[in-house]
Amino acid sequence: MQLYAPKPKEKKGIKYIDCPLYGDCLMGAAKSNLPAWSCDNCPNLELKAVRQRIRYIAPYYQILAEVYPEFRLKYEPIMNSFLYQE
């Protein structure tokens, strides 16, 4: 498995905190002094290991979505896209 160097995008968007590279991206965003950053279009999201990790935590996101409706509106479409990818 080859991981790509973390390159957070300077824009508001979704952050996948359960991605194995999240810490590296957070550090990169802090070093670059980005006011906002996103994981959108990250090539690492296409890696099987990253998708499996996100699939593994999906039930926890679903529980949070049941408790907090605003959480469901923000994250359910993203989580569903990962659950149904192969």
N, C-alpha and C positions, 0 to 999 in steps of 0.2 A: 504494500500500500504506500503510495507516494502522497504526502501532504504538500499542499502549496503554502508558500509563505503567507502568513496572515496579512491582509490588506483591507482593514475596515474602511468602508465607504463613508465619506462625510455627508451624511444626510440622516434625517429621522427615519426610523424603521424598526423592524423586528430584530431582536438579538436572541440568538439561540444559546442560552446560558448553559445548556447541557452538552454543547459541542466540546469535544476534547481540546479544541484550539481557542476556546472562549477567553481564557486567561491571557494568552498571547495577543489576541486582538484587543482586549481591554488595555493591556500594557502599551500596545502600539498606539491606540487612540489617545491614551493619556500622554505619552511622549510627544505626540504630534499636536497636543492641545486641541483636539477636535471638540467642538461644543456639542455635537451629536454625531452618532455613527450607527451603522446598520450592517447586518449580515446579508442583506439582499444581494443576490447574484454571486455569492461566494462560491468559487469552484470546489471548495472542500465539502459543501453540502451534497455534492454528487457522489461522494465516496461512500462505499457500502458500509464501512465501520461507523461513519458519522450518522448515516440514515438509521442503522440498527440501534445506535445509542438513543437517538431521538424517539424511535419507535418504542423502545424500552420504557421511557418515561412518559409516554402518551397517556397511560391510565391516570397518572397523577394530575396531568393537565385537565383531563376530563372531570375528575373530582372537583378541582378548583373551579372549573367552568360551571358545575352544578351549584356550587356555593355562591360564586360571584358572577352574576350575569354579565358585568362589564368585561370580565376576563374572557368569557365565551365569545363575545363579539370581536375581541381583538385577536385571539389565538386559535380558535376552532378552525377557521379556513386553512391556516398554515399547518396545523397538526394533521388535519385530514389529508392534505396533499402528501405529507410524509407517510401516513399510514397506508395509503393506497399505491405508493410507488414500490417497485420491486428492485 
